[in-house]
Amino acid sequence: MPPIRLMATTGILGYGFTEEAFNAGVAMKPDLIACDAGSSDPGPHYLGSGTAFVSRAAVKRDLALMVTAGVANAIPVMIGSAGGSGSDAQVDWTLDILREICTENDLAPKVAVIRTEQSKDLLHGKLAAGKIQPLGPIGDLTDEDIDDASRIVAMMGPEAYQQALQDGADVVIAGRGTDAALFAALPLMKGADPGLSWHLAKIIECGAQVVEPREGQDCVIGTIYDDHFTVEPGHPDRRCTVTRVSAHTLYENPEPYRLKEPDGTLVTDQCRFEQVEERVVKVSGSRYEPADQYTVKLEGARPVGFRTVFVAGIRDPILIAGIDDFVKSCRQRIERDVGALGIEPADFTLSVHLYGKNAVMGELEPEADGPVHELGLLLDVLGRTEDISRAVLAKSRYAFLHTDFPGRMCISGNLAIPFSPSDMHVGAVYEFNIWHVMECDDPMECVRMEWIESEEVRSW
C-alpha cells in the first residue's frame, strides 16, 4: 500500500497555526488537509444557542489558508463539527465564511455539506423502538427530553466523509462527528489497516498537542504505512516525542487502552512507540475490534434560564475573618428583598463563589482553613426569566455592598468593583439534557448530505 499522508492543521478551527508549519506540511504533499472544529468542553451553551466559541475572524484566517492551498494543490480539505458543536446553524455559519473566502480569492471548489442535526420525529421513533440508551450513569431518555432540547446532534462516523471524498468533493463542511472519524475516513477508504487508521486519527485530531515545545496550536503530519504509522510536526523547529504521542493515546478515554467509535473499538494495549528520528515517532501494534451494532452518540441541550453575574474583590481583613457569616446574612437579606418584588425562591438560583477561599474545590478543598488576605467575589444568578435574573442580581449586589458585619469600620466600600456597568448580563443558559447512544440501521441514517457544485460557488 502506498503511504497515506494526513495533515491536521490545528486542534480546533480558529485556534490558529503557523504559516511556516502549514507550508512545510503542504510541501510534503498530504492526501488530506483537515481540522476538527468542535468540542463539548466549552459546555452546552454553544450547541443550545447554535453559536461558535471561536471568533469569525480566526476561523476565516485558518480556513482561508487551508482552502486556498487545497484548491491550488488538488488536496481535499475537510472540516468536522463545524462551528464548534456541528448544529445546522453552525454549519451554515461556517459555509458563510467559506463563501466569503471563495469570493475574495476567486475559488470555485466542489463543496460537500454534511449535516448531523437530528429530527425530533426520528428520535421519538428510535426511543419508542428501544434504540436509544444512556451514555454513562444518567437517566433514560424521555420524549420530554427530546422536545425540550433546542438542538440535538449525532456524532457521525467516517462513512459520510468517505462518500464526499468518493464523489469528488474539494471541500467538506460537516456537522458533528467523532474527532477521529474525520481523519480515519480517508485511510480506511484506501484500505489501510483499521487499527492504524483509527489510532493515527486519534493522535493527530488535536493538532500540536503531541509536539514539543508546545507554544500553542500548530500543524501535525501523520503517515500510514502497511504495518505502522508515523507522526511528525509541520514546524521544522519542533518535534514529536514518544511521551507526547503515547500520552495522547490515553487522552479523553474512559478506559486507558480502548476508544469506542461508532462501528467498533480501537485497542492500544499492545502498541509500540519508537523515537525513530529526533522529530518523528513511529507507532505499531494498534488493532480494531468491529462492533456488532453501529451506534452514534447524541448530544442535546435545553434552555434552563438566564444568567447575570457580578465580580468584586475583598481586602478588608475584618470582613474576610467573618466572611462565612456575612454571606449567610446577605443571603437572608436577599431572600427578603427579592420576595418583596414578588419573586419566588423557585424562580432563581444564587451562587456565591469566593475565589481565594474554596471557590474551586468547594467542600472538597483539602486546605480549607489556610490563611486568606484577599478574596474574589463572584455572584451568579440564574433566573427563570431575564428580568428575574437581573432583578435578583441587583438586589444581591446591593446586599453585599451594604450589609453590616461585626467590627465594620466603614459605611460602605468593602468591595472593590472592577467594571462599570457592574452587572454583566450573560443571557440564555443551557444544560446538556441528552447524552445518549442511538442504534443506527445504516451508518448514513443520521446524516444529510448536500452538494454545492463549482458553478454555484462561482455565483456566490
N, C-alpha and C positions, 0 to 999 in steps of 0.2 A: 504494500500500500504506500503510495506517495505520502510524504509528511503533510499534515493538515495544520495550518498556522492560523491562530486566532489572536486578535488584539482587543483587549479590554482597555478602554481609554481612561476610565475613572470609576470610582466606586458608585457614584450616583451622578447622572447627567446634571450639570450645573455646579458640581463640586470643583470642576476645573482640572486641567492637566497642562504640563509644559509643552510648548510647541517643539522644543528640542527632542523630547521623548516621543512625541507623536510623529514627527517627521522621520525619526530613526525607525520607528515601528512600521510606517508606511513603506520605507525603503526596503524592509525585509519581505515585502510582497505578501502580506497576510491574505488568507482566503476570506476573512470576515473582519469587519470593524464593528464593534458592538459596545453597548453600555446599558446596564440596567439602571432605570431611573427611579426606582421605588424602594420604599421601606415602610414597615409599620412602626419603626422605632419612634418617630415623632408623635405617635399617638393617633387617636381616632378622628381628630378634627378635620384632617385633610381629606380623608375618604368621605366623611359625612358632608362636608361643605363642597367637595369637588374642586378644591383649590390646591395649588402647589406649595411645598415648603422650601423651594429654592426660587431665586429670582428669575424673572423672564430674561433679563439681560445676560445672566450667567448661562442659562440654558441655550440661548441663541448663540452665544460665543462658542460653546462646546459643540453644538450640533452643526453649526456652520463649517467649522473645521473638518468635522467628520464627513459630512455630506459632500463638501467640495472635493476633498481628497478621494472619497469613494467613487464619485462620478468620474473624476479625472483618471483614475487608475482601474476602473471597472471592478471595484471591490464592493460587494453588498454591505450596506450599513443597516444595523438593526438596533432599535430601542425597545426595551421591555419595561413594563409597569410605568407607562408614560405618565408624566405629571406627578409622580410620587405614589399614588395608590391605584392607578390604572383604571379609574372610572371613565365613563364615556365623556364627561365634561373635561377631564384631564387629558384624554386622548385628543379631543378637539382643540384644547389649548396648545398642545404640542404641534398639532397639524397647522395651526395658525402661524406658529413660529417657523415651521418648515416652509410654509407658503411664502413668508416674507424673505427667507433665505434664498429660495429658488428665484424669486422675482429680482432680488438685488444682484444675484450672481449669474443670471441668465442660464439657469439649470432646468432640465426637464426630465428628472428621473421617473421611472415607473414605481409607484408607491403602493404598497400593500398596507391596509389598515386592519388591525385585528382587535376586536372588541370583546371584553370578557365581563362587562357588567351584566348581571343576571336578571332575567324576567321573573317577577314575583309569581306569576302564574306557573312557570316551570318549577319554581322552588316549592310552591304549595303542593304540586303534583308529586314531586320527589319525596316530600315529607310524608304525604299520605301513603306512599308506596314503601315507606320504611327505609329509604335510601339516603338519609342524612343522619349522621351520628355526631356526638360531641367530640371535640378535639381536646382531650385533657379532662381534668376534674371540674367540668362545668355542667350546667343543666341541659336537658334535652331541648332541641329547637322546637318552638311553637309557631303556629300560624300568626299569632300576635307579634312575635319577634320579627317575622318576615314583613308584616305590614308596617311595623314601627320604623324599620330601617330606612334611612334616607337613600342609601346606595348599598348594593351588595355586589361584590366582585368574586370571581373564581380564579384561583392561581393555576393557570393552564400549564400543561407540559410542553414538549418540544414540537408536537405534531403540526400545529398551525404555522409555526416558524418554518418548518420544513416545506409545507405546502406553498408558502410565499416564495421561498427560495427556488423550489422546483418550477414555479410558474414565472420565474424571471424577474422578481422584484429587485429593484436597485436600492430602495429604502423601505424599511418596515417600521411602522409605528404601531406598537402593540399595547394592549391593556395589561392587566395584572397577570403575572406569571411567576413561576418559581425562579429564583435568581439563577440557578444553574441551567434551567431549561433553555434559556436564551443562548448559552454558549455550547451546550451539548447537542443542539439540534443539527448543526452542520456536520460535525464528525460522525454522528450516528447515521445521518443520511448517506454519508460516503462510505459506510461500512466499517468504521473504526470500532475497536473493542468498547463495549458499553461501559465497563468499569473504568477504563482510562478516560473515556469521553466525559462521564459524569464527574469523575474526580478532578480532572483538569478544569471543568466548568466551575466546580465548587471553589477551586483555588483562585481563579482569576476574576470571579464576578465582583470582588471588592477592590479591584484595581491594585493600587500600590500598598495595600495592607501587608503584602509579603515582601516588601522592598526595604532595604537599609541603605543609607539613612532615610528615615521616613520623615520628610519635611512637608507633608501634605499629600494630596492626591496626585497620581500620575499614571502613565500607561504601563501595561504589563503584557508580555507576549507569551503565549502558550503554544507548544508544538507537539502534536500527537504522532507517534511512530507505531510500528506494529505491536511492540511489547512494552512501551514506556511512553512517558511524555516529559517535556522539559518546560521550565518556567524561567523567564528572564525579564529584567526591566527594560523598558524602552530607552530610558535615560542612560547614556554611556557612563555617567559617574556614580551610578547606583548599582546595587547588587541584590539578588535574591539569595536567601540563606536557608539551610535545612531547618533551622529553628523556626523561622518565619513561616515557611511553607507547611511544615508539619503542624505548627500551632493553628494555622488557618484551617487545616483539615478538621480540627476539633471545634472550630468556631461556630457558635449558634446551633450546635447539635444537642438534642435532648439525650442522646446516647453518644459516647465518645467515638465509636467506630462505625456507626450506622446512620445514614442520612436518607430519610424517606422522600421519595419523589412520586409523582402520580402513577407511574407504571412499574415501580419497583423500589429497591433499596440499594444504595451504594454502601459497600462494606470495605473498610480500610484497615482491618486488624492485621493483615499480612503485608502491608505496604513497606517498601524500602525507599528511603530518601537518601540521595547521594549528592554531595557537592562536586559536580564533575568539572566545573570551571569556577573561577572566582565569582562570576556573576550569574551562574546557571546552576539550577537544581534539577536533578533527574528523579522521577518517581516511577516506580513499578509495583506490581502486585495488587493493584486495585481490582475489585470484582463487583459484579452487579447481579442482584437476585431479582428476577422478574416477579411481579405481584400477580395474584390470582384475579384481582379486581382493580380496575382503573378508577382512581379517586382524585378529586381535587379539593383543596382547602377553600372554604368560603369565608370571606371577611365582610362583615356588615357593621354599620354604625348608625345609631339613632340619636336624635337630639334629646338633651336632658335639661336644658335651661339656658341661662345667660350669666356670664361672669363679669364681675367688676373687681379690680384689685387696687390696693393701696400699699405703698412702700415707705418706710421711715427707718431712722436709726435712733438708738438709745445709748447715751453715755452717762446718764445720771446714776451714780453708784447707789443712791438710796432707793431709787426705783428698781434697779436691777436686783438689789438684795431681796426685794419683796415682789418680784415680777409675777410669780405664780398666783399669789392672792390678788394682785392688781388685775390680771387677766380675768379671774373669776368675777371680780367686781364689775369690770367693763361688760362682761357677758350679761350679767344680771341687768345692768342699766340698758344695754342694747335691746334685750328682750322686752323690757318695759316700754322703751321709746318706740320701738317698731310696732309693738302691739297697739299703741295709741294711733298708729296710722292705719289700723285695720288689717295688718299683715300677719297671717298666722304662722306659727313655727314651722308647719309643714311646707310653707311656701319658699323656704330658703335654707341654705346651709352656710354657716360662717366658720371658716377655718382660720386659725391663728397660728402662724409659724414664726418662731423666734430663732432666727439664724444666729448661731453662736451659742445656743442653748437647745440642743437635742432636736433641732428642726429637721435634720437629715434622717436620723435613725429613729426619732420618736421614742417610744417606750423601750425600744431595743438598744438604745445607746448605752454602751458599757462604761462610759466615763461621765455619767450624768451629773456628778457633783463637782466637776472641775471648775477652776476659777474663771470668772467671766468679768470683763471690764467694758464690753461693748456688745450690743445686740442689734441685729437687723430684724425689723418687724414687717411681716407681710400679712395683710388682711385679704382674704379671698372669699368673696361672696358668690355663691351660685344660687340664682333666683329662678323661680318658675317663669317669670317674665322679665324683660329687660328693665322695665320701670321698677319692679320689686328689687332687682339686683342693685340698681343704682341707689334706691332709697335706703336699703339696709346698709350698704357700704358707707353712705354719707353719715348715717347715724353712728356706725361703728367708728369711723374716723373721728367724729366729734367726741365720742365717749373716751377713746384712747388719748385724745388730746387734753380733755378737761375733767376727767375723773380724778378725785383726790386719792392720795395714798399716805400712809403713816410716814411722818418725817419730811413731808414735801416742803421745800424751801423756796418755791416759786409759784406764781399764779398759773402759768402755763409755760410752754416752751420746752417741755420734757422730751419732745420728739423733734428730730431733725428731718425735714421733708425735702427730698432732693428734686422733686418735679413739681411744676405747675403747668397744667392742672394736676392736682394730686391724685385724683381718682381716674384710673385707667379702665376704660370700658372695652373688654376683650371681645364681647359679642357672643354669638351662639356657641354652646358647648355640646360635645358629642361624647358618647361612650361606645366601645365595641359591644355589640349585643349578639353578634353572630361570629362564631369562631369554631366552625364545624367542618366536617368532611362529607362530601357528597359523592355517591357512586355514579359513574357515567357508563351508559351503554356503549358509547363511542367517544374516543378522545376529542373529537371535534364538536361534541354535543354542547359544550359550554362556551363555544366561541362563535363569533360572527365575523366574516371576512368581507372587506370591501376593497375595490381597486380604484386607483386614480391613475389613468393612463397618461403617458408622456404628453399627448396632445392637450389633455385637460390641464396638466401642470403648466404648459406654455401659456394657457389663457388666464392663469392666476393673476 
